[in-house]
Amino acid sequence: MSEIDQKPTLDEKTRPCEPSTDPDYLAWKERTVTRALTDAKANPDQLVSHAEMRRRFGLER
């Protein structure tokens, strides 16, 4: 079996790497974060705490 046939491991996919310099990605990221912050400020009653999200996803310790 060649290296191409082998799927990368989770460890390989989650290693830290250099930050992206792709201008399209950076623009998308800026728009997404700005939109999320604007929405959070406009609708504070709809915010969910980290504890609630952990509970919803079954990540409570």
NORNORRA-V353888 format. One record per residue. N is the residue number from 1. RES is the residue in one small letter. SS is DSSP state (helix for helix, strand for strand, loop for the rest). PHI is phi in whole degrees, 0 to 359 (none if undefined). Layout:
# NORNORRA-V353888
N,RES,SS,PHI
N,RES,SS,PHI
This chain:
# NORNORRA-V353888
1,m,loop,none
2,s,loop,276
3,e,helix,299
4,i,helix,296
5,d,helix,286
6,q,loop,269
7,k,loop,282
8,p,loop,293
9,t,loop,279
10,l,helix,300
11,d,helix,300
12,e,helix,294
13,k,helix,280
14,t,loop,246
15,r,loop,289
16,p,loop,299
17,c,loop,217
18,e,loop,294
19,p,loop,299
20,s,loop,293
21,t,loop,243
22,d,loop,292
23,p,helix,298
24,d,helix,294
25,y,helix,296
26,l,helix,297
27,a,helix,293
28,w,helix,299
29,k,helix,298
30,e,helix,298
31,r,helix,298
32,t,helix,295
33,v,helix,293
34,t,helix,299
35,r,helix,297
36,a,helix,295
37,l,helix,293
38,t,helix,298
39,d,helix,296
40,a,helix,296
41,k,helix,290
42,a,helix,283
43,n,loop,227
44,p,helix,297
45,d,helix,289
46,q,helix,261
47,l,loop,291
48,v,loop,239
49,s,loop,288
50,h,helix,299
51,a,helix,299
52,e,helix,294
53,m,helix,295
54,r,helix,299
55,r,helix,297
56,r,helix,299
57,f,loop,267
58,g,loop,71
59,l,loop,256
60,e,loop,296
61,r,loop,262
